[in-house]
Amino acid sequence: MWLQQDIQLLPRARGFHLVTDDIADALPCLQECRMGLLHVQLMHTSASLTLNENADPDVRHDMDAFLRDRIPGDLPFFRHTLEGPDDMPAHIAASLLGTQLTLAVRHGRLALGTWQGIWLGEHRDQGGSRRLIATLNGE
């Protein structure tokens, strides 16, 4: 089985957001897959995808606080500033964390660890909706 589908995520505030259910709910075909791989690619350069803690929201808060501290928007050597002080830091965070994930699918579900969830890292103050391309391959 090969399937490719666009997924539109609603706009979210700057920070990290669990989107595991958004992705799984948009792909009812997952239920038909006994085993396979799901590749999810974020089609933006100022947001990220990562796999991390799904239970304690403090982890998402702390990750955002860490990145804001390490990549502030007021660094004097940034040249790419026309889109605002949050834009260049957003590009850096997206490159560091990545914009794609490949996840195992087992028995019709994403094969995630007990405490794992898919995070959208929104690195802009007003990033808007985000588009993903999900490609499922399996049997």
N, C-alpha and C positions, 0 to 999 in steps of 0.2 A: 504494500500500500504506500502510495506517495500522495501527499496532500499539502498544498500551500495556501495559506489564508492570511489576509490582513486583519489585524486587531487594533482597534482605536481605543486608547485609554483616555479617560476624562482628565481635564486639567487638574493639577494638584499643586499645593503650596511647595515652596522650596523645602527640601528635606528628603527623607527616605520613606517609602510607602510600600507595604506588602501588596503585591499584585498577583500572587499565586492563583487565587480564586478567579480574578478577572481573566487570566489567561486560560485556565482550565475550563471555565464556563463558556468561553468563546469557541472552544474546540470540543464539541460533543463527540466528534469522531475518535477522541482519545479512548472512549469506552470500548471501541471496537478493536483496539490494538492490544494484542496479547504481549508483545515485546517489541521494542523499537527505540528510536531516538527522536526527540523533539528539539529542533534548533529554533531559537527565538532571537531575532535581530531587531534592535531598536534603530529606527531610521532617522536619528538625530545626533547632533554633535555636542549638545550641551546637557545631556542627561545620560544615565547609565543603567545597566542591569547588573545585579550581583546576587549571589546566593548566600543567605546568612540567616541569623536568628529570626524565628517566626513567632516567638511567644512574648518576650519582654520588649515593649516599645522603647524602653530606655536605651536599648542597644542602637536603635535607629537614631534616636536623639543624639547619643554620644558620637556616633559616626559622623553625623552632620556637623556637630560642634567641632570635632577634630579637623575635618576638611576646611571649615570656615577659618579656623585658627591657622592652619598650615598654608592655605591658599587664599589670602585676603585679596580684595578687589582693588586695593589702593597701592599696589606695588608700582613704583615710579618707572620701571623699565618696561612695563606692558605697552605695546603699541596698538594692539587690537582693542580699542576702547570706544569705538563709535556706537556700539550697541549697548553700552552701559557698563558700569564697573563690575557687574556680576557675570558678564559674558566670558571673558578670558579665563577666570577661575573655573567656570562651568566646563569649558573645553578641556582644561587640564584634568579636572576630576573625572570627566567622561573617559579620557584616555587612560588614566590610572586604573580605573575600575573596569572599564570595558563596556561594550554596547551589545554583547551577544552572549548567549548561554546555550550549551547543548546538554540536555537532560535525558536520562534514561526514562523509558516508559515500561511499566510492568503491570500486567493484569488490568489494563484499562485506566491506569492512573499514572501520574508523575511519580517516579520512584525517588522520593525525597527522604532525607533523614528525619528523625523524630522532631528535631528543632529547626529544620531548614524551611525557608520560604524564599520566594523570588521577590527581590526588592527593585522598585524603580527609584533611582536616585534622580530627583529633580534638582538641578543645580542652578536654575535661574529663578529669580524672584517671581517672574511671570512667564513661565515656560509654555503654557498653553497645552492643548491636547497632544498626546504622543502616539505615534504609529509604530506598530511592530509588524514584522513578517514572521509568521510561524510556519515551519516546514516540518512535517511529520513523515517519518519513514519507519515502517514496521510491518508486522504481520499479525 
